[in-house]
Amino acid sequence: MLSRAAKRAVLAARSCVLAAESSTSSLSSSSASISFFNRTIKTGASSTSSSSSQASSSNTNRGYAAGAALGSALSVAAVSTTFVASADEAEHGLHLPQYSWPHDGLFDAYDHASIRRGHQVYQQVCAACHSLNQICYRNLVDVAYTEQEVKTMAEEIEITDGPDDTGEMFERPGKLSDRLPSPYANEEGARYANNGAYPPDLSLITKARHDGINYVFALLLGYRDAPAGIEIRDGLYYNPYFPGGAIAMPKMLVDGGVEYDDGTIATETQMAKDVTTFLAWAAEPEHDDRKLMGAKWMFAMALLTVTAVYQKRYIWSQLKSRRVIVDAVR
């Protein structure tokens, strides 16, 4: 949706174009009347020459006026386009940079070491505010951790279960079928703890945003000081990649904020890349299996196509190689 300033600029451009068209039409009608007047009056060579000079000057003036009107219309249209682009950028955020991700290729899979590191970033940084309700502990098995590692991880949390035989709820250690715990019991508690802002669930965040993977990566690294002329109220932070430019989430990634198990240096960019890869996997955990199945299907279809072409040529070769002789005498 366009802002009010952008709509006003577009309306101004349209009115200028309509004015230019009306002025051009009026000049055309006046020149037509002059030419009719010149055709009806025949008073000699001197009057003919003067009328022709008037017609030529009128044509010249008409050309100048039309050119000026067209130039003004184009300039206003350019200014209005600039206003529209600025308003769109302010409303929807800065245009996202494009990055080359390891899993973008037709036959490329996720970087599973990056998924493991991204899960560590999520646990130590993001899980304090954001939930991941669509992911269970069992989904991490053979993707980022072994089964025993995931079981140990799940048993570290307490799950409220029940009721038991007496009708009472009880606490038990987590297991593989449990979902990753949410930091808040409900939306009201989340808003109360974050000054009215609701931290979204990150299970499908890379699918819920346009160009989601590049959006999350650019957003995590896009914090900076607000430029001159832009006021950011208390409790918000300037990020040009966020729609509106003001976001309630503070800058969370800093160099050395996480200690990776594999010894990778935890720079801000590395952590943003890893947690973005993890969230991309969380939104599409079947990604690798789908591409593998597609590769198998393409290979099977190629074999089937070769077999079908060979069979067709074999069957039709007997008919095409026949020699038909017509005995016209008999």
VMD Tcl script that draws the C-alpha trace (Angstrom):
set ca {
  {0.00 0.00 0.00}
  {1.23 3.51 -0.87}
  {1.50 6.22 1.77}
  {-0.58 9.42 1.58}
  {2.40 11.47 0.34}
  {3.01 9.01 -2.48}
  {-0.68 9.05 -3.47}
  {-0.68 12.87 -3.54}
  {2.43 12.85 -5.75}
  {0.81 10.41 -8.19}
  {-2.38 12.52 -8.35}
  {-0.29 15.65 -9.02}
  {1.52 13.91 -11.87}
  {-1.79 12.80 -13.40}
  {-3.26 16.32 -13.20}
  {-0.13 17.78 -14.86}
  {-0.37 15.26 -17.69}
  {-4.08 16.06 -18.18}
  {-3.26 19.81 -18.26}
  {-0.57 19.19 -20.87}
  {-3.00 17.20 -22.99}
  {-5.66 19.92 -22.74}
  {-3.19 22.66 -23.70}
  {-2.01 20.63 -26.67}
  {-5.62 20.06 -27.83}
  {-6.42 23.80 -27.52}
  {-3.37 24.69 -29.59}
  {-4.42 22.14 -32.21}
  {-7.95 23.64 -32.42}
  {-6.58 27.19 -32.77}
  {-4.19 26.17 -35.54}
  {-7.08 24.45 -37.35}
  {-9.16 27.64 -37.22}
  {-6.22 29.70 -38.56}
  {-5.71 27.32 -41.48}
  {-9.45 27.48 -42.30}
  {-9.32 31.27 -42.19}
  {-6.30 31.25 -44.55}
  {-8.13 29.00 -47.04}
  {-11.21 31.20 -47.22}
  {-9.45 34.57 -47.65}
  {-7.76 35.07 -51.02}
  {-6.76 38.70 -51.26}
  {-3.56 38.50 -53.21}
  {0.00 37.49 -52.89}
  {0.82 39.78 -49.99}
  {-2.02 38.47 -47.81}
  {-1.13 34.88 -48.76}
  {2.50 35.31 -47.75}
  {1.53 36.95 -44.44}
  {-0.97 34.19 -43.63}
  {1.61 31.50 -44.42}
  {4.12 33.18 -42.13}
  {1.50 33.32 -39.38}
  {0.74 29.62 -39.87}
  {4.41 28.67 -39.69}
  {4.92 30.76 -36.56}
  {1.80 29.19 -35.06}
  {3.14 25.70 -35.81}
  {6.46 26.64 -34.24}
  {4.75 28.00 -31.12}
  {2.59 24.89 -30.94}
  {5.69 22.69 -31.09}
  {7.40 24.69 -28.36}
  {4.32 24.57 -26.15}
  {3.84 20.84 -26.66}
  {7.51 20.18 -25.90}
  {7.37 22.30 -22.76}
  {4.20 20.56 -21.59}
  {5.68 17.14 -22.26}
  {8.91 18.06 -20.46}
  {7.05 19.33 -17.40}
  {4.89 16.21 -17.35}
  {7.93 13.94 -17.51}
  {9.71 15.88 -14.76}
  {6.68 15.69 -12.48}
  {6.32 11.98 -13.25}
  {9.99 11.43 -12.36}
  {9.59 13.31 -9.09}
  {6.43 11.37 -8.23}
  {8.21 8.10 -9.04}
  {10.99 9.10 -6.65}
  {8.42 9.88 -3.96}
  {6.71 6.54 -4.55}
  {10.03 4.65 -4.33}
  {10.97 6.48 -1.13}
  {7.57 5.82 0.42}
  {7.70 2.16 -0.61}
  {11.19 1.83 0.91}
  {10.02 3.44 4.15}
  {6.96 1.20 4.31}
  {8.43 -2.14 3.23}
  {12.08 -1.74 4.18}
  {15.30 -1.37 2.22}
  {15.79 -3.58 -0.83}
  {17.37 -6.84 0.28}
  {20.88 -7.78 -0.91}
  {21.15 -11.14 -2.61}
  {23.52 -13.78 -1.25}
  {24.63 -17.13 -2.59}
  {23.61 -19.87 -0.15}
  {25.16 -23.36 -0.24}
  {21.76 -25.06 -0.63}
  {20.46 -22.89 -3.48}
  {21.58 -25.21 -6.28}
  {19.36 -27.79 -7.95}
  {21.27 -30.69 -6.40}
  {22.75 -28.88 -3.36}
  {21.91 -29.85 0.22}
  {22.00 -27.97 3.50}
  {25.29 -27.39 5.28}
  {24.56 -29.61 8.29}
  {27.54 -28.33 10.25}
  {26.07 -24.84 9.84}
  {22.67 -26.15 11.00}
  {24.29 -27.48 14.20}
  {26.04 -24.17 14.84}
  {22.82 -22.30 14.05}
  {20.92 -24.37 16.60}
  {23.50 -23.40 19.20}
  {22.99 -19.72 18.33}
  {19.23 -20.18 18.58}
  {19.50 -21.89 21.97}
  {21.88 -19.36 23.49}
  {20.56 -16.15 21.90}
  {17.17 -16.43 20.20}
  {15.34 -18.91 22.46}
  {15.09 -16.34 25.26}
  {12.32 -14.54 23.31}
  {11.36 -16.58 20.22}
  {9.66 -19.96 20.06}
  {10.11 -22.75 17.52}
  {6.82 -24.57 17.97}
  {6.90 -26.67 14.79}
  {10.17 -28.45 15.58}
  {10.47 -31.51 17.84}
  {13.67 -32.88 19.30}
  {13.42 -35.92 17.04}
  {13.74 -33.65 14.00}
  {17.34 -32.87 15.03}
  {18.41 -36.53 14.96}
  {20.85 -37.29 12.10}
  {20.55 -33.68 10.94}
  {22.64 -31.80 13.48}
  {23.14 -34.29 16.34}
  {23.22 -38.01 17.03}
  {20.24 -39.69 18.68}
  {22.01 -39.95 22.03}
  {22.97 -36.26 21.96}
  {19.37 -35.27 21.28}
  {18.06 -37.54 24.06}
  {20.47 -35.96 26.53}
  {19.42 -32.51 25.35}
  {15.72 -33.32 25.74}
  {16.13 -34.74 29.23}
  {17.52 -31.41 30.45}
  {14.06 -29.82 30.34}
  {10.96 -30.56 32.43}
  {7.65 -31.14 30.68}
  {4.27 -30.77 32.37}
  {2.31 -33.93 31.51}
  {-0.74 -35.73 32.73}
  {-3.11 -36.23 34.21}
  {-1.96 -39.32 36.11}
  {-4.17 -41.99 37.74}
  {-5.15 -39.52 40.47}
  {-6.05 -36.77 38.00}
  {-3.06 -34.62 38.85}
  {-0.55 -33.12 36.43}
  {3.08 -34.08 36.90}
  {6.55 -33.11 35.71}
  {8.67 -35.47 33.63}
  {11.96 -35.24 31.72}
  {11.67 -34.38 28.06}
  {11.83 -36.98 25.30}
  {12.36 -37.04 21.56}
  {8.69 -36.56 20.71}
  {8.44 -33.29 22.66}
  {8.56 -29.93 20.91}
  {11.23 -27.39 21.66}
  {10.11 -25.38 24.71}
  {8.55 -21.94 24.28}
  {9.93 -19.06 26.37}
  {6.41 -17.81 27.25}
  {3.22 -19.58 28.24}
  {0.99 -17.41 26.01}
  {0.96 -14.30 23.82}
  {-0.10 -12.01 26.67}
  {2.91 -13.01 28.74}
  {5.19 -12.47 25.75}
  {3.84 -8.96 25.15}
  {4.08 -8.04 28.82}
  {7.73 -9.08 28.95}
  {8.63 -7.17 25.76}
  {6.89 -3.80 26.28}
  {3.91 -4.73 24.13}
  {5.88 -6.28 21.23}
  {5.15 -9.91 20.37}
  {8.23 -11.93 19.33}
  {7.06 -14.10 16.41}
  {7.50 -17.84 16.23}
  {10.51 -18.64 14.04}
  {9.41 -22.03 12.72}
  {8.33 -20.62 9.33}
  {9.92 -17.17 9.43}
  {11.93 -17.72 6.21}
  {8.71 -18.68 4.42}
  {6.55 -15.98 5.98}
  {8.72 -13.12 4.71}
  {9.51 -12.13 1.14}
  {12.92 -13.56 0.19}
  {13.00 -14.85 3.76}
  {16.55 -16.20 3.99}
  {18.14 -12.99 2.72}
  {15.68 -10.97 4.84}
  {16.65 -12.69 8.11}
  {20.37 -12.44 7.35}
  {20.18 -8.76 6.36}
  {17.97 -7.93 9.35}
  {20.38 -9.49 11.86}
  {23.29 -7.48 10.45}
  {21.37 -4.29 9.58}
  {21.39 -2.44 12.91}
  {22.92 1.05 12.73}
  {22.44 4.58 13.99}
  {19.40 6.40 12.65}
  {20.31 8.99 9.98}
  {19.68 12.68 10.49}
  {16.02 13.62 10.34}
  {14.66 10.26 11.51}
  {13.37 10.05 15.06}
  {13.26 6.65 16.78}
  {11.21 6.56 19.96}
  {12.41 4.90 23.14}
  {12.31 1.11 23.12}
  {12.81 0.84 19.35}
  {15.97 0.43 17.26}
  {16.76 1.59 13.74}
  {17.08 -1.13 11.10}
  {16.48 -0.12 7.45}
  {15.61 -3.69 6.43}
  {12.66 -3.83 8.81}
  {9.38 -2.39 7.44}
  {9.06 1.10 8.86}
  {12.71 1.18 9.96}
  {11.97 0.87 13.71}
  {12.15 -2.58 15.32}
  {11.56 -3.58 18.94}
  {14.25 -6.29 18.94}
  {17.68 -4.94 19.93}
  {20.91 -6.01 18.30}
  {21.60 -9.50 19.69}
  {24.62 -10.78 17.78}
  {28.10 -9.63 18.81}
  {31.49 -11.12 18.07}
  {32.26 -13.97 20.44}
  {28.71 -14.15 21.77}
  {28.57 -17.93 21.26}
  {31.22 -20.60 21.73}
  {30.91 -23.19 18.96}
  {31.52 -26.87 19.68}
  {33.58 -27.35 16.51}
  {35.93 -24.45 17.24}
  {34.62 -22.12 14.53}
  {35.27 -18.46 15.31}
  {31.92 -16.94 16.30}
  {31.96 -13.63 14.46}
  {28.77 -11.65 14.07}
  {28.50 -12.53 10.38}
  {29.21 -16.22 11.03}
  {26.50 -16.43 13.69}
  {23.99 -14.66 11.43}
  {24.78 -17.05 8.59}
  {24.49 -20.15 10.80}
  {21.23 -19.20 12.52}
  {19.72 -18.22 9.16}
  {20.66 -21.63 7.75}
  {19.13 -23.30 10.82}
  {15.87 -21.35 10.42}
  {15.78 -22.18 6.70}
  {16.05 -25.87 7.62}
  {13.37 -25.47 10.33}
  {10.96 -24.06 7.74}
  {11.74 -26.82 5.21}
  {13.23 -29.89 6.95}
  {12.33 -32.13 3.99}
  {14.50 -30.03 1.65}
  {17.33 -32.57 1.23}
  {15.01 -35.58 0.90}
  {12.90 -33.75 -1.67}
  {15.89 -32.90 -3.84}
  {17.23 -36.46 -3.54}
  {13.86 -37.88 -4.57}
  {13.72 -35.43 -7.47}
  {17.19 -36.51 -8.65}
  {16.13 -40.18 -8.53}
  {12.94 -39.37 -10.42}
  {14.85 -37.47 -13.12}
  {17.29 -40.38 -13.52}
  {14.44 -42.89 -13.80}
  {12.62 -40.71 -16.34}
  {15.80 -40.39 -18.41}
  {16.16 -44.20 -18.54}
  {12.48 -44.56 -19.41}
  {12.79 -41.98 -22.19}
  {15.80 -43.75 -23.74}
  {14.00 -47.09 -23.56}
  {10.82 -45.66 -25.12}
  {12.74 -44.02 -27.99}
  {14.64 -47.24 -28.71}
  {11.43 -49.31 -28.63}
  {9.67 -46.90 -30.95}
  {12.51 -46.95 -33.48}
  {12.69 -50.76 -33.30}
  {8.95 -51.24 -33.91}
  {8.68 -48.70 -36.70}
  {11.91 -49.76 -38.43}
  {10.20 -52.87 -39.81}
  {7.42 -50.82 -41.34}
  {9.63 -48.03 -42.64}
  {12.10 -50.45 -44.26}
  {9.44 -52.27 -46.29}
  {9.42 -51.89 -50.08}
  {5.96 -51.61 -51.60}
  {5.67 -52.71 -55.29}
  {2.51 -51.87 -57.23}
  {1.78 -54.19 -60.16}
  {-0.28 -51.97 -62.45}
  {-0.67 -54.68 -65.14}
  {-2.39 -57.23 -62.95}
}
mol new
graphics top color blue
foreach p $ca { graphics top sphere $p radius 0.5 }
foreach p [lrange $ca 0 end-1] q [lrange $ca 1 end] { graphics top cylinder $p $q radius 0.2 }
display resetview
